[in-house]
Amino acid sequence: MCVKIKIGSEDMNDTIVGISTALGVGAISIIRLSGEDSIKIVNQIFKGKDLTKVQTHTINYGHIIENKEIVDEVLVSVMLSPKTYTKENIVEINCHGGIATTNKIVEILISKGCRPASRGEFTKRAFLNGRIDLTESEGVMDLINSETELTRKMAINELSGNVSRLITDTREDIISLISNIEVNIDYPEYEDIEVVTINKIREKVREIKEKLLKTLKLSEDGKILKDGIKTVILGKPNVGKSSLLNALLEEEKAIVTDVKGTTRDIVEGSILVGGVKLNLIDTAGVRKSDDIVEKIGIEKSLNLIDEAELVLLILDASCPLSEEDKYLLEKTKDKKRIIIMNKIDLNLNNSYMDDVIKISAKNNEGIEEIKDAIKELFNVGTFMSKNLTFFTNVRQISLLKSAIKSLEDVEQGIKEEREIDMIEIDLKLVWEKLGDIIGANYTEELIDNLFSRFCLGK
């Protein structure tokens, strides 16, 4: 008897088909099928070797045929379950690139019994069939979307299972602690068991918490680097903010004049610095103004300070510190910032600050020093050179924080000498929340939402 499995609106017993390459003019298109009947369906329209008799993981030359007419000359890869991406039978048809040819073959396959794959359904099947867990699934999407060398390395770290092993090992440690508690509950007459159990829990929880806190710190830094550092260029009017933006972007993105208040709204752009994306925002110069439009721009500039992950604060090297300069120095003192002294090509009127980078945005001097300072401030070299274990998205990080909070509840319970079965409840919560990260526990809604962000054919 065949058991039908449905996740959401999708029948996991169907044989699905999807285009795995970008649809358009190109040398090759790849059409992928997954499901029990994949080989049988393709064999109906393939002229060449009998695909039901070929060895697994082989490539076979032939033609796709419809009504005895050749549709295309193709190479067909046959991969037998379970050693495939989805752990199901998979067939990949390498045909000539082009919208008409690719769509025609897909149309024929659907007429023979395939169902069009939904977004991310191949990877969803890999997850549901136990080949990868949820963090590895997210790593697949991160790898596809990676724009920099750093984000590529982060995605590979997820995909390789390093993150999953951290969670799996930690959950095993917690299960060991829970087992000790169960022994204590089953044999309450032995008081020394409780003493040993509590001491062991206290020490192990401290060790686990330290490991997870270290991972959380890396994860929060890593997420910033993955998403791009929100960088606000700040300073009083006519200090060279727009000139710096243009110098960093190597294009004339912002209008530059000697007239104060030229930039009245934010101007944005992105660059790569040492493999890390910087989302740059040039702001209106901060000063007292009666101009209604300029005042709105200044208000926006000040609000962006709270949102910024990095502030590039520019001062004017040709004149003493102004009240606006002092205000901005105080306003940004608790932010990650780099203080920049611009206009060194003019006569230097001061030497009032040592911890600054001196530049001439106009002459493109000192720009590389700013980039080096950014890499150092965000430990880019560390992330680039080491295979660090950390999480990279909001879902994972929020669950990690929740697990750490439950560990703190365990510590508090021990401190207050609560009943050991109450401590066990908090430990089980930690175990469950860590399981949520890797998908050991999941809801249909979560899975549908996560995989709907994938591209078709993956």
MOCOR-V324363 format. One line per field, one symbol per residue. phi: phi as a letter, one per 20 degrees, with the letter a starting at -180 (. if undefined). Layout:
# MOCOR-V324363
phi=???
This chain:
# MOCOR-V324363
phi=.eeedccmedefefedcbeedffrfafcddddcbqgegffffffdddrffffdffflcdcercedclmdfeaecddedcegdecfemdfcccdedffpffffffffgffffepedgfegmfffffgffenfcefffffffffffefdcffffffffffffnffffgffffffffffffffffffffcffefffffffffffgfffgfffffffffffffffffgfffoefddecrffmeoffffgfffflbefdfcbeefnfedbfccaccdclndedeecedffeafbeffffffffffgfffgfefebdeeddefebfgefffffffffdfeefbcecdemffeffebbeceecdeccffdmenfffffffffffdlfgfffecefdbdccfgffffffffffffffffffffelfgfffffffffffgffffffenfcbdfffffffffefefnc
